[in-house]
Amino acid sequence: MPDRVAVLSDIHGVLPALDAVLAEPDVAAADLIVLTGDLAAGPQPVEVLDRLTELGDRARWVGGNADRELVEARAGKPAGIEVSDWAARQLRDDQVARLAALPKRLTLPVTGLGEVLFCHATPRDDEEVVLVDSRPQRWAEVFADLPAEVGTVVCGHTHMPFTRLVDRRLVVNPGSVGMPYGGAGAWWALLGPGVHLRRTRFDTDAACAEVVAGSGYPEAARWVDEYLRGRYSDLDALTAFGPRDGR
């Protein structure tokens, strides 16, 4: 049973943000790193997947909707999102194959937390929305088929860090490494024996310049200015995503 698990979600192809988190002492010392999806859909998809692959067996990968959409785009079904369709064209065949094989959920025991289920959006779907203020009935719906022994659920997708109790289950969203909603920096979580939401701060100007210099994406400068700088607050995101949780 791992004592410490670092959770990184929604990296979205931003290498300097990922490298900043991987340099954190608590991440370097973690027994496992769990990646909860949306890894490569962004301006540096090849570089990010190569860096994650270098982690070897220390990293456990879970697929997200954006990872699935990259695979689908390569198979001839565009996502309709400019950066995602561009990123899909950059990936090597071995990277596409790895994304295609990613599981949708993963359950691991973690010291102090028992059985922890990791997923991207919800345990049953890689793109449906639940939020920190979703109604109890909504949580009951998306957790209906969970085994009783799962006491903690870790999800990503909405890029907003939070922890909350839902009918005795702890729900954790680590936030986003590469597209933060709620403040600039790379957000992640450390599990075991409790839950710690973390933010890694780095030189945003330097990171934006690094992405633009290292990416062939034609709109890289605009993309990093909008997303890597954390232009959207958590309240902006709640307003945008709220209608999608059935309220």
KEDRENBA-19606 format. One line per 3 residues: number of its first residue (from 1); for each residue z, x, y of C-alpha. Coordinates in Angstrom, 3 decimals, padded with zeros to 6 digits, m for minus. Layout:
residues N
NUM) Z,X,Y | ...;
***
This chain:
residues 247
1) 000.000,000.000,000.000 | m000.981,001.539,003.352 | 001.820,001.980,005.866;
4) m000.431,002.099,008.942 | m003.812,000.462,009.437 | m005.871,000.850,012.605;
7) m008.165,m002.105,013.296 | m011.328,m001.589,015.342 | m013.537,m004.566,016.121;
10) m016.656,m005.341,018.121 | m017.698,m001.757,018.844 | m021.179,m003.020,019.748;
13) m022.920,000.318,019.617 | m020.877,002.135,022.300 | m020.231,005.666,021.058;
16) m017.965,007.060,023.827 | m015.603,004.088,023.504 | m015.483,004.541,019.734;
19) m014.879,008.277,020.048 | m012.036,007.658,022.506 | m010.287,005.395,019.992;
22) m010.889,007.729,017.045 | m009.253,010.509,019.077 | m006.022,008.517,019.393;
25) m003.244,010.226,017.378 | m002.211,006.919,015.789 | m005.768,006.291,014.627;
28) m006.164,009.812,013.318 | m002.887,009.451,011.401 | m003.542,005.940,010.049;
31) m003.825,005.517,006.308 | m006.844,003.248,006.744 | m009.212,002.151,009.488;
34) m010.523,m001.392,009.088 | m013.667,m002.323,011.004 | m013.905,m006.057,011.588;
37) m017.556,m006.436,012.434 | m020.162,m006.344,015.197 | m020.417,m002.604,014.877;
40) m023.896,m001.616,016.009 | m025.508,m004.305,018.175 | m025.584,m002.368,021.427;
43) m027.154,000.625,023.152 | m026.223,003.355,020.593 | m026.527,001.691,017.183;
46) m027.634,004.666,015.103 | m025.049,007.010,016.584 | m022.168,004.569,016.105;
49) m023.022,003.843,012.474 | m023.324,007.568,011.764 | m019.910,008.205,013.306;
52) m018.328,005.414,011.287 | m019.941,006.698,008.099 | m018.334,010.097,008.749;
55) m014.932,008.428,008.278 | m015.712,008.106,004.574 | m013.212,006.286,002.394;
58) m010.644,006.028,005.220 | m012.739,003.245,006.720 | m013.154,m000.213,005.242;
61) m016.019,m002.219,006.726 | m016.280,m005.995,007.256 | m019.486,m007.589,008.519;
64) m019.851,m009.680,011.651 | m022.497,m012.063,012.904 | m024.171,m009.373,015.010;
67) m024.424,m007.074,011.969 | m026.032,m009.887,009.996 | m028.409,m010.586,012.880;
70) m029.555,m006.944,012.916 | m030.446,m007.222,009.236 | m032.227,m010.515,009.829;
73) m034.145,m009.077,012.773 | m035.426,m006.238,010.611 | m036.562,m008.847,008.088;
76) m038.621,m010.638,010.726 | m036.136,m013.135,012.184 | m035.301,m011.933,015.726;
79) m031.833,m012.647,017.085 | m033.241,m013.608,020.460 | m030.770,m011.222,022.117;
82) m032.607,m008.354,023.767 | m030.179,m005.557,022.939 | m029.742,m006.755,019.345;
85) m033.461,m006.959,018.649 | m033.920,m003.509,020.189 | m031.020,m002.091,018.157;
88) m032.434,m003.516,014.935 | m035.644,m001.553,015.476 | m033.719,001.708,015.878;
91) m031.737,001.596,012.644 | m032.714,003.656,009.627 | m033.376,001.848,006.375;
94) m030.141,003.174,004.851 | m028.169,001.764,007.783 | m029.805,m001.634,007.462;
97) m028.992,m001.632,003.747 | m025.351,m000.803,004.456 | m025.015,m003.609,006.980;
100) m026.662,m006.025,004.565 | m024.066,m005.204,001.900 | m020.967,m005.668,004.071;
103) m018.371,m008.166,002.837 | m017.434,m011.093,005.073 | m013.711,m010.674,004.436;
106) m011.261,m008.195,003.006 | m007.667,m008.631,001.872 | m005.224,m005.721,001.741;
109) m001.450,m005.377,001.490 | 000.058,m003.664,004.540 | 003.629,m002.439,004.768;
112) 005.782,m004.959,006.619 | 003.069,m007.622,006.721 | 002.289,m008.353,003.085;
115) m001.184,m009.627,002.270 | m003.459,m009.299,005.310 | m006.891,m010.908,005.436;
118) m009.453,m009.194,007.679 | m012.563,m011.048,008.846 | m014.861,m011.125,011.842;
121) m014.656,m014.629,013.329 | m012.765,m016.775,010.803 | m012.177,m016.367,007.064;
124) m014.909,m018.874,006.278 | m017.593,m018.061,008.855 | m018.777,m014.994,010.786;
127) m019.463,m016.703,014.117 | m017.295,m019.787,014.613 | m014.763,m019.594,017.418;
130) m010.990,m019.769,017.433 | m008.999,m018.765,020.494 | m005.436,m017.989,021.443;
133) m005.105,m021.542,022.785 | m007.004,m023.362,020.026 | m005.329,m026.563,018.834;
136) m003.196,m026.542,015.667 | m005.679,m028.889,014.026 | m008.471,m026.380,014.619;
139) m006.485,m023.557,013.030 | m005.599,m025.801,010.081 | m009.291,m026.507,009.601;
142) m010.445,m022.885,009.548 | m007.502,m021.754,007.383 | m007.679,m024.655,004.926;
145) m008.836,m022.586,001.954 | m006.678,m019.509,002.478 | m004.449,m018.416,m000.423;
148) m000.786,m019.096,000.259 | 000.113,m015.419,m000.101 | m001.958,m014.445,002.960;
151) 000.596,m014.225,005.739 | m001.495,m012.440,008.379 | m005.104,m012.955,009.436;
154) m006.930,m010.377,011.557 | m010.115,m011.529,013.267 | m012.391,m010.352,016.065;
157) m015.547,m011.911,017.520 | m014.229,m013.222,020.849 | m013.371,m009.768,022.283;
160) m009.961,m010.919,023.577 | m006.782,m009.316,022.187 | m003.939,m011.618,021.158;
163) m001.277,m012.295,018.585 | 000.137,m015.716,017.818 | 001.801,m017.702,015.057;
166) m000.108,m020.513,013.389 | 002.076,m022.560,011.042 | 004.001,m019.478,009.882;
169) 000.906,m017.269,009.654 | 000.469,m014.426,012.107 | m003.002,m014.236,013.678;
172) m004.156,m011.011,015.313 | m007.255,m010.315,017.371 | m007.489,m006.606,018.282;
175) m009.969,m007.190,021.098 | m013.186,m005.223,021.515 | m013.793,m001.487,021.512;
178) m017.156,m001.609,023.292 | m017.387,m004.976,025.091 | m013.891,m005.801,026.368;
181) m013.043,m009.162,027.892 | m009.822,m008.828,029.815 | m009.947,m005.340,031.277;
184) m011.816,m002.056,030.948 | m010.952,000.288,028.113 | m011.269,000.148,024.348;
187) m008.942,m002.394,022.720 | m007.732,m002.105,019.115 | m004.672,m002.809,016.979;
190) m002.253,m000.860,014.828 | m000.721,m002.694,011.864 | 002.391,m001.761,009.888;
193) 005.224,m002.496,009.751 | 004.588,m004.756,012.759 | 001.589,m005.435,014.994;
196) 000.803,m003.383,018.084 | m002.081,m004.264,020.392 | m003.404,m001.096,021.993;
199) m005.793,m000.168,024.772 | m007.385,003.269,024.997 | m008.291,004.167,028.551;
202) m011.096,006.625,029.268 | m013.335,007.707,032.138 | m015.557,004.659,032.421;
205) m018.021,006.263,034.814 | m018.501,009.216,032.485 | m018.814,006.919,029.464;
208) m021.463,004.776,031.178 | m023.435,007.893,032.118 | m023.150,009.185,028.541;
211) m024.471,005.947,027.088 | m027.390,005.791,029.513 | m028.291,009.427,028.817;
214) m028.004,009.022,025.046 | m029.663,005.639,024.592 | m033.311,004.701,024.537;
217) m032.511,001.094,025.408 | m034.462,000.336,028.617 | m031.658,m001.817,030.053;
220) m028.804,000.499,029.088 | m027.605,001.051,032.669 | m027.385,m002.673,033.352;
223) m025.757,m003.341,029.961 | m022.947,m000.810,030.318 | m022.274,m001.849,033.901;
226) m021.815,m005.447,032.782 | m019.898,m004.901,029.553 | m018.365,m001.430,029.272;
229) m016.738,m001.780,032.682 | m014.949,m004.942,031.578 | m016.470,m007.188,034.229;
232) m015.366,m010.355,032.397 | m011.726,m011.392,032.284 | m010.033,m013.123,029.393;
235) m010.042,m016.313,031.469 | m013.796,m016.005,031.993 | m014.223,m015.667,028.245;
238) m011.914,m018.582,027.447 | m013.927,m020.771,029.789 | m017.190,m019.697,028.158;
241) m016.003,m019.929,024.545 | m013.680,m022.937,024.851 | m016.300,m025.611,024.087;
244) m017.184,m023.802,020.860 | m013.772,m024.278,019.236 | m014.174,m028.042,019.040;
247) m011.934,m028.988,021.925;
***
